[in-house]
Amino acid sequence: MAPVTLPVKKTFFQVTELKWMFLISAGLGMLVWSWLSPLTIPGPGGWYLGPLGALGQYLGVYYPAVVRAIVYLTSLVHVGEALFAVKLCRDSNLTRTTALKWFVQTLCFGIASLGILWTRTKAAKRF
């Protein structure tokens, strides 16, 4: 006998929590800033970013190849997560518009978005 599955609503979409949006956006912004223009990261004389600002400036100036590699790897991971979100949407028979929403949100916020979709579709398949 096949297991009974509860369908996920075809338009299921949930926005990522605001704290994750802020933290991930700030982290990615700081990473790209460290890569593109580390000397413009403000220090103690201006708008102070604390130890993270100093770390970003230090890594960007003395280890630009490492920062560049992290930027590329992070971008690649976010694209992969977004494509996986589309696969989950397709497997759950969500609409194309809903899949596009999940793709964009997961591209921007990564696992914070993908985790919502993954647990919801996984829970729906269990029952």
C-alpha positions as CSV (number, residue, x, y, z in Angstrom):
1,M,0.0,0.0,0.0
2,A,1.4,3.4,-1.0
3,P,1.9,6.0,1.7
4,V,-0.8,8.8,1.8
5,T,0.6,12.2,1.1
6,L,-0.8,15.5,2.2
7,P,-0.4,17.9,-0.7
8,V,1.3,21.2,-0.3
9,K,-0.9,24.1,-1.4
10,K,0.1,24.9,-5.0
11,T,0.8,28.6,-4.1
12,F,2.6,27.9,-0.8
13,F,5.2,30.7,-0.2
14,Q,6.5,31.9,3.1
15,V,8.8,34.9,3.4
16,T,12.1,34.3,5.3
17,E,12.3,35.8,8.8
18,L,13.5,39.4,8.9
19,K,16.5,38.6,11.1
20,W,17.9,36.2,8.5
21,M,17.2,38.7,5.7
22,F,19.2,41.3,7.6
23,L,22.1,39.0,8.7
24,I,22.6,37.4,5.3
25,S,22.3,40.7,3.4
26,A,24.7,42.4,5.8
27,G,27.2,39.5,5.6
28,L,27.1,39.3,1.8
29,G,27.3,43.0,1.5
30,M,30.4,43.1,3.8
31,L,32.0,40.3,1.9
32,V,31.5,42.0,-1.5
33,W,32.7,45.3,0.0
34,S,35.8,43.6,1.3
35,W,36.4,42.2,-2.2
36,L,35.8,45.2,-4.3
37,S,37.0,48.1,-2.2
38,P,38.5,47.1,1.2
39,L,40.1,50.5,1.8
40,T,36.8,52.3,1.9
41,I,35.5,50.2,4.8
42,P,35.2,52.7,7.6
43,G,37.4,52.3,10.7
44,P,37.4,53.9,14.1
45,G,37.6,57.5,12.7
46,G,34.2,57.2,10.9
47,W,31.1,55.0,10.9
48,Y,32.6,52.2,13.0
49,L,31.8,48.7,12.1
50,G,33.7,47.2,15.0
51,P,35.9,44.1,14.7
52,L,34.0,42.9,11.6
53,G,34.9,46.1,9.7
54,A,38.6,45.7,10.7
55,L,38.5,42.0,9.7
56,G,36.9,42.8,6.3
57,Q,39.4,45.5,5.6
58,Y,42.3,43.3,6.6
59,L,41.2,40.3,4.6
60,G,40.4,42.5,1.5
61,V,43.8,44.2,1.6
62,Y,46.1,41.3,2.5
63,Y,44.2,38.3,1.2
64,P,42.2,39.5,-1.8
65,A,42.4,36.1,-3.5
66,V,40.8,34.4,-0.5
67,V,38.0,36.9,-0.4
68,R,37.4,36.6,-4.1
69,A,37.3,32.8,-3.8
70,I,34.7,33.1,-0.9
71,V,32.6,35.5,-3.0
72,Y,32.6,33.1,-6.0
73,L,31.9,30.0,-3.8
74,T,29.1,31.8,-2.0
75,S,27.6,32.8,-5.3
76,L,27.8,29.3,-6.6
77,V,26.2,27.8,-3.5
78,H,23.3,30.3,-3.6
79,V,22.7,29.5,-7.3
80,G,22.7,25.8,-6.5
81,E,20.3,26.3,-3.6
82,A,18.0,28.3,-5.7
83,L,18.0,25.6,-8.5
84,F,17.3,23.0,-5.8
85,A,14.4,25.1,-4.6
86,V,13.0,25.0,-8.1
87,K,13.3,21.2,-8.2
88,L,11.5,21.0,-4.8
89,C,8.7,23.2,-6.2
90,R,8.4,21.1,-9.3
91,D,8.3,17.9,-7.2
92,S,5.6,19.4,-5.0
93,N,3.6,20.6,-8.0
94,L,3.8,24.3,-7.0
95,T,2.9,26.9,-9.7
96,R,5.6,28.5,-11.8
97,T,5.0,31.9,-10.2
98,T,5.4,30.3,-6.8
99,A,8.6,28.5,-7.9
100,L,9.9,31.8,-9.2
101,K,9.3,33.4,-5.8
102,W,11.1,30.6,-4.1
103,F,14.0,30.8,-6.7
104,V,14.5,34.6,-6.1
105,Q,14.2,34.4,-2.3
106,T,16.6,31.4,-2.1
107,L,19.0,33.0,-4.5
108,C,19.2,36.0,-2.1
109,F,18.9,34.4,1.3
110,G,20.2,30.8,0.7
111,I,19.5,28.1,3.3
112,A,17.3,30.4,5.4
113,S,14.8,30.3,2.6
114,L,15.5,26.8,1.3
115,G,15.0,25.4,4.8
116,I,11.4,26.6,4.9
117,L,10.5,25.0,1.6
118,W,12.5,21.8,2.3
119,T,10.9,21.1,5.7
120,R,7.4,21.9,4.4
121,T,7.7,19.6,1.3
122,K,9.4,16.9,3.3
123,A,6.7,17.0,6.0
124,A,4.0,16.8,3.3
125,K,5.6,13.7,1.7
126,R,5.8,11.9,5.1
127,F,2.1,11.9,5.7
